[in-house]
């Protein structure tokens, strides 16, 4: 399982890559891993939009 934290200078979000304690279900679905973003009540809409923008950038690679 891989764990990465993303904390760019102006953004406060974290994401994790892995199986998130759901390996049996992921095996049934044929999914090797997923990405999970973590936000909390202190996050702003701008930070959420920034994360989405970053995710689009990564997906386009």
C-alpha positions in Angstrom: 0.0 0.0 0.0 1.3 3.4 -0.9 0.6 6.5 1.2 1.2 10.0 -0.2 0.4 13.3 1.3 0.0 16.4 -0.8 0.4 19.7 0.9 1.3 22.3 -1.7 2.0 25.8 -0.3 -1.5 27.1 -0.8 -3.6 23.9 -0.5 -4.6 21.9 2.5 -5.7 18.4 1.4 -4.4 14.9 1.6 -4.8 11.9 -0.6 -4.0 8.3 -0.1 -3.5 5.6 -2.7 -4.1 2.0 -1.9 -6.8 -0.5 -0.8 -8.1 1.4 2.3 -8.9 -1.8 4.2 -11.2 -3.0 1.4 -9.0 -5.6 -0.4 -11.7 -8.3 -0.6 -14.2 -6.0 -2.3 -11.5 -4.5 -4.6 -10.5 -8.1 -5.6 -14.1 -8.9 -6.6 -14.4 -5.6 -8.5 -11.0 -6.2 -10.2 -9.7 -2.8 -9.0 -6.0 -2.9 -7.9 -6.1 0.4 -5.9 -8.0 3.6 -5.4 -7.3 7.2 -4.5 -9.0 8.9 -1.6 -9.0 12.6 -0.9 -9.4 13.8 2.6 -11.1 17.2 3.4 -12.4 18.6 6.6 -14.6 21.4 7.8 -11.8 23.9 7.6 -11.3 23.4 3.9 -12.5 26.1 1.6 -14.3 25.6 -1.7 -11.2 27.0 -3.4 -9.1 24.2 -1.9 -11.6 21.6 -3.1 -11.5 23.1 -6.6 -7.8 23.2 -6.5 -7.7 19.5 -5.7 -10.1 18.8 -8.6 -7.8 20.8 -10.9 -4.8 18.9 -9.7 -6.6 15.5 -10.1 -7.5 16.5 -13.7 -3.9 17.3 -14.3 -2.7 14.0 -13.0 -5.4 12.1 -15.0 -4.3 13.8 -18.2 -0.7 12.6 -17.8 
